[in-house]
Amino acid sequence: MTEIILRTERLNKNFGGLIAANNISLSFERGRVHAIIGPNGAGKTTLINLLSGDLLPSDGTILFKDRDITTLPPHKISQLGIGRSYQKTNIFPTFSCYENCWVAAQSRLKTSMHFFRPAIRLRSVQERAERALDLCGLSHRSACLASAMSYGEQRQLEIGMMLATEPELLLLDEPLAGMGSEESLQVIDLLQRLAKNHTLILIEHDMDAVFAIAEQLTVMVNGRVLETGTVEQIRNSQAVQEVYLGAEEETS
């Protein structure tokens, strides 16, 4: 039986007279990759910001494993098992690769600002940081300063920092943005590996990557959900082709 790990019920977000999220009700299945696509201004990042706690909704409900997390702040949501990456790389450039992951692993603890703790707690943080580096493929760059890494490696490191919090659910906001083809392939491979043991909610403009990774797609337009379905259903949807995919072809 399919398990719903996250769902939204009639979610709305208004910025003055602008409706950025309009009555969004979606269900995300555990262990699947669910991509959210749509033209610029469709409300995709607003939705991710609502799910991660970076924005509070104007109305509606967000449930994670049947727990209401609608008004929780981002650090509380992270501690429950939801990780988040951003469109712009969000790392500590003067820290080493390992130190970035260590800081992220430390934040997962309930009392993360108490720096004097038993050795067993410190070992736990160290092990999480090392596992995260291994998962994101950067173990060999552990001692390297983040600022000295390539852009693609920095994006991998940001994913590694997210993994150091040991999330069940990953919110990924354009992880391929600004990358060349070779770097994109490396990150796509990473996401495919992560999908084996995590639930992924993905925003991405690279449609080839979306179709290669995603199992479920939601198309958003003007802050509302146009359609949700499998990759094949969305590919064959006349409404989607007219509003999004078809419009891209006309301007290319």
RODO-2510 file (C-alpha; in nm, 4 decimals, decimal comma):
residues 252
     n   res          X          Y          Z
     1     m     0,0000     0,0000     0,0000
     2     t     0,1320     0,3435    -0,0953
     3     e     0,2289     0,5629     0,1999
     4     i     0,1862     0,9398     0,1825
     5     i     0,4812     1,1044     0,3573
     6     l     0,3802     1,4673     0,2933
     7     r     0,0612     1,6342     0,1871
     8     t    -0,0820     1,9814     0,1535
     9     e    -0,4455     2,0747     0,1951
    10     r    -0,5845     2,3900     0,0285
    11     l    -0,2523     2,5711     0,0696
    12     n    -0,2475     2,9415    -0,0117
    13     k     0,0126     3,2175    -0,0027
    14     n    -0,0624     3,5801    -0,0805
    15     f     0,1836     3,8672    -0,1095
    16     g    -0,0496     4,1647    -0,0941
    17     g    -0,2635     4,1338    -0,4057
    18     l    -0,0408     3,8659    -0,5619
    19     i    -0,1543     3,5046    -0,5168
    20     a     0,1686     3,3008    -0,5306
    21     a     0,0117     2,9721    -0,4174
    22     n    -0,3533     2,9141    -0,4938
    23     n    -0,5467     2,6361    -0,3194
    24     i    -0,2754     2,3706    -0,3563
    25     s    -0,3687     2,0195    -0,2437
    26     l    -0,0987     1,7632    -0,3217
    27     s     0,0164     1,4263    -0,1881
    28     f     0,3766     1,3044    -0,2054
    29     e     0,4428     0,9314    -0,1819
    30     r     0,7241     0,7896     0,0293
    31     g     1,0226     0,6668    -0,1692
    32     r     0,9327     0,8391    -0,4952
    33     v     1,0750     1,1313    -0,6944
    34     h     0,8067     1,3950    -0,7476
    35     a     0,9059     1,6859    -0,9728
    36     i     0,7280     2,0209    -0,9802
    37     i     0,7551     2,1986    -1,3151
    38     g     0,6100     2,5064    -1,4770
    39     p     0,7060     2,8376    -1,6352
    40     n     0,8815     3,1143    -1,4428
    41     g     0,6485     3,2714    -1,1879
    42     a     0,4360     2,9576    -1,1608
    43     g     0,4813     2,9408    -0,7813
    44     k     0,7186     2,6445    -0,7640
    45     t     0,9761     2,7989    -0,5294
    46     t     0,6993     2,9532    -0,3198
    47     l     0,5604     2,6031    -0,2682
    48     i     0,9022     2,4670    -0,1651
    49     n     0,9461     2,7627     0,0725
    50     l     0,6127     2,6794     0,2315
    51     l     0,7036     2,3115     0,2710
    52     s     1,0419     2,3952     0,4293
    53     g     0,9065     2,6580     0,6689
    54     d     1,0860     2,9480     0,4993
    55     l     0,7432     3,0989     0,4349
    56     l     0,4253     3,0783     0,6402
    57     p     0,1092     3,0079     0,4399
    58     s    -0,1783     3,2544     0,4332
    59     d    -0,4148     2,9596     0,4671
    60     g    -0,4183     2,5812     0,4451
    61     t    -0,2344     2,2908     0,6055
    62     i     0,0934     2,0986     0,5592
    63     l     0,1166     1,7480     0,7061
    64     f     0,4413     1,5472     0,7339
    65     k     0,3775     1,1851     0,8309
    66     d     0,0312     1,3014     0,9466
    67     r     0,1823     1,5660     1,1782
    68     d     0,0762     1,9262     1,1243
    69     i     0,3932     2,1259     1,0475
    70     t     0,2191     2,4271     0,8916
    71     t     0,3561     2,6875     1,1336
    72     l     0,6861     2,5249     1,2368
    73     p     1,0112     2,7192     1,1737
    74     p     1,2722     2,5772     0,9311
    75     h     1,5062     2,4333     1,1980
    76     k     1,2199     2,2385     1,3574
    77     i     1,1144     2,1028     1,0193
    78     s     1,4752     2,0002     0,9505
    79     q     1,4935     1,8161     1,2818
    80     l     1,1798     1,6214     1,1877
    81     g     1,3551     1,4866     0,8764
    82     i     1,2972     1,7299     0,5898
    83     g     1,6097     1,8611     0,4126
    84     r     1,6236     2,1600     0,1795
    85     s     1,8598     2,2889    -0,0891
    86     y     1,8366     2,6319    -0,2516
    87     q     1,8640     2,7813    -0,6014
    88     k     2,1793     2,9666    -0,4965
    89     t     2,4593     2,7668    -0,3374
    90     n     2,4302     2,7932     0,0405
    91     i     2,7621     2,6810     0,1911
    92     f     3,0376     2,8175     0,4175
    93     p     3,3138     2,9062     0,1669
    94     t     3,5925     2,9448     0,4281
    95     f     3,5209     2,6024     0,5820
    96     s     3,6510     2,2739     0,4514
    97     c     3,4199     2,0284     0,2837
    98     y     3,4117     1,8163     0,5998
    99     e     3,3547     2,1176     0,8275
   100     n     3,0524     2,2226     0,6203
   101     c     2,8966     1,8794     0,6680
   102     w     2,9929     1,8738     1,0376
   103     v     2,8092     2,2019     1,0985
   104     a     2,5032     2,0657     0,9179
   105     a     2,5123     1,7402     1,1169
   106     q     2,5422     1,9406     1,4396
   107     s     2,2286     2,1376     1,3515
   108     r     2,0231     1,8154     1,3542
   109     l     2,0692     1,7813     1,7304
   110     k     1,7857     1,9152     1,9424
   111     t     2,0232     2,1451     2,1336
   112     s     2,2527     2,2357     1,8478
   113     m     2,3854     2,5561     2,0054
   114     h     2,5262     2,3772     2,3131
   115     f     2,8824     2,3096     2,2054
   116     f     3,0027     2,1178     2,5145
   117     r     2,8652     1,7655     2,4949
   118     p     2,9688     1,4090     2,5735
   119     a     3,2173     1,2419     2,3398
   120     i     2,9547     0,9954     2,2154
   121     r     2,7429     1,2851     2,0830
   122     l     3,0435     1,4339     1,9064
   123     r     3,1230     1,0970     1,7470
   124     s     2,7661     1,0781     1,6219
   125     v     2,8004     1,4175     1,4515
   126     q     3,1350     1,3143     1,3022
   127     e     2,9892     0,9915     1,1649
   128     r     2,6957     1,1766     1,0083
   129     a     2,9313     1,4225     0,8401
   130     e     3,1489     1,1418     0,7034
   131     r     2,8456     0,9453     0,5764
   132     a     2,7143     1,2559     0,4033
   133     l     3,0448     1,3192     0,2276
   134     d     3,0500     0,9588     0,1111
   135     l     2,6892     0,9752    -0,0135
   136     c     2,7470     1,2909    -0,2159
   137     g     3,0742     1,1603    -0,3595
   138     l     3,3088     1,4092    -0,1940
   139     s     3,5000     1,1951     0,0567
   140     h     3,8178     1,2520    -0,1435
   141     r     3,7673     1,6313    -0,1088
   142     s     3,7095     1,6253     0,2672
   143     a     3,9938     1,8655     0,3559
   144     c     3,9454     2,0981     0,0591
   145     l     3,8168     2,4503     0,1244
   146     a     3,4686     2,4945    -0,0153
   147     s     3,5738     2,8163    -0,1906
   148     a     3,8409     2,6231    -0,3867
   149     m     3,5938     2,3714    -0,5277
   150     s     3,4275     2,3872    -0,8676
   151     y     3,0705     2,5147    -0,8900
   152     g     2,9418     2,1633    -0,9516
   153     e     3,1274     2,0323    -0,6464
   154     q     2,9844     2,3151    -0,4374
   155     r     2,6351     2,2089    -0,5418
   156     q     2,7213     1,8515    -0,4457
   157     l     2,8501     1,9796    -0,1122
   158     e     2,5237     2,1608    -0,0462
   159     i     2,3404     1,8335    -0,1045
   160     g     2,5935     1,6672     0,1269
   161     m     2,5167     1,9243     0,3985
   162     m     2,1496     1,8442     0,3601
   163     l     2,2251     1,4701     0,3848
   164     a     2,4244     1,5296     0,7051
   165     t     2,0941     1,6143     0,8764
   166     e     1,9778     1,2607     0,7834
   167     p     1,6495     1,3634     0,6185
   168     e     1,3809     1,1267     0,4961
   169     l     1,2487     1,3847     0,2501
   170     l     1,4653     1,6087     0,0291
   171     l     1,3370     1,9399    -0,1113
   172     l     1,5607     2,0269    -0,4079
   173     d     1,5251     2,3686    -0,5686
   174     e     1,6932     2,3647    -0,9121
   175     p     1,9978     2,1532    -0,8172
   176     l     2,1296     2,1709    -1,1769
   177     a     2,1073     2,5508    -1,2109
   178     g     2,4168     2,7052    -1,3700
   179     m     2,5915     2,3754    -1,4415
   180     g     2,7642     2,2508    -1,7534
   181     s     2,6635     1,9214    -1,9120
   182     e     2,9321     1,7109    -1,7398
   183     e     2,8559     1,8521    -1,3944
   184     s     2,4825     1,8072    -1,4559
   185     l     2,5337     1,4397    -1,5345
   186     q     2,7231     1,3916    -1,2077
   187     v     2,4438     1,5517    -1,0041
   188     i     2,1746     1,3573    -1,1920
   189     d     2,3623     1,0382    -1,1036
   190     l     2,3786     1,1525    -0,7398
   191     l     2,0041     1,2228    -0,7302
   192     q     1,9258     0,8844    -0,8835
   193     r     2,1339     0,7165    -0,6123
   194     l     1,9661     0,9193    -0,3378
   195     a     1,6222     0,8299    -0,4743
   196     k     1,6806     0,4669    -0,3744
   197     n     1,6556     0,5541    -0,0037
   198     h     1,4872     0,8949     0,0103
   199     t     1,1755     1,0766    -0,1011
   200     l     1,2621     1,3637    -0,3381
   201     i     1,0558     1,6700    -0,4266
   202     l     1,2362     1,8379    -0,7130
   203     i     1,2096     2,1712    -0,8920
   204     e     1,4127     2,1727    -1,2115
   205     h     1,4000     2,3518    -1,5491
   206     d     1,6116     2,0883    -1,7262
   207     m     1,3296     1,8771    -1,8665
   208     d     1,5604     1,5974    -1,9840
   209     a     1,6812     1,5615    -1,6236
   210     v     1,3263     1,5738    -1,4898
   211     f     1,2085     1,2986    -1,7255
   212     a     1,5164     1,0890    -1,6387
   213     i     1,4694     1,1154    -1,2616
   214     a     1,1050     1,1785    -1,1765
   215     e     0,8286     0,9209    -1,1334
   216     q     0,5516     1,1711    -1,0632
   217     l     0,5097     1,5239    -1,2027
   218     t     0,3043     1,8227    -1,0966
   219     v     0,2679     2,1125    -1,3385
   220     m     0,2040     2,4557    -1,1871
   221     v     0,0820     2,7695    -1,3632
   222     n     0,0083     3,1066    -1,2009
   223     g     0,0316     2,9681    -0,8487
   224     r    -0,2055     2,6787    -0,9011
   225     v    -0,1774     2,3108    -0,9910
   226     l    -0,2615     2,2494    -1,3546
   227     e    -0,2123     1,8733    -1,3559
   228     t    -0,0439     1,5885    -1,1651
   229     g     0,0434     1,2495    -1,3084
   230     t     0,3107     1,0097    -1,4249
   231     v     0,5830     1,1213    -1,6645
   232     e     0,3968     0,9602    -1,9533
   233     q     0,0657     1,1241    -1,8588
   234     i     0,2254     1,4676    -1,8393
   235     r     0,4153     1,4179    -2,1659
   236     n     0,0872     1,3358    -2,3400
   237     s    -0,1257     1,6051    -2,1730
   238     q    -0,2594     1,8567    -2,4253
   239     a    -0,3125     2,1152    -2,1500
   240     v     0,0491     2,0856    -2,0346
   241     q     0,1849     2,1050    -2,3881
   242     e    -0,0127     2,4215    -2,4555
   243     v     0,0731     2,5981    -2,1301
   244     y     0,4299     2,4866    -2,0684
   245     l     0,6094     2,2373    -2,2878
   246     g     0,4596     2,3644    -2,6103
   247     a     0,5325     2,7256    -2,5191
   248     e     0,8988     2,6350    -2,4655
   249     e     0,9216     2,4792    -2,8115
   250     e     0,7737     2,7905    -2,9743
   251     t     1,0347     3,0188    -2,8151
   252     s     1,3342     2,7901    -2,8791
***
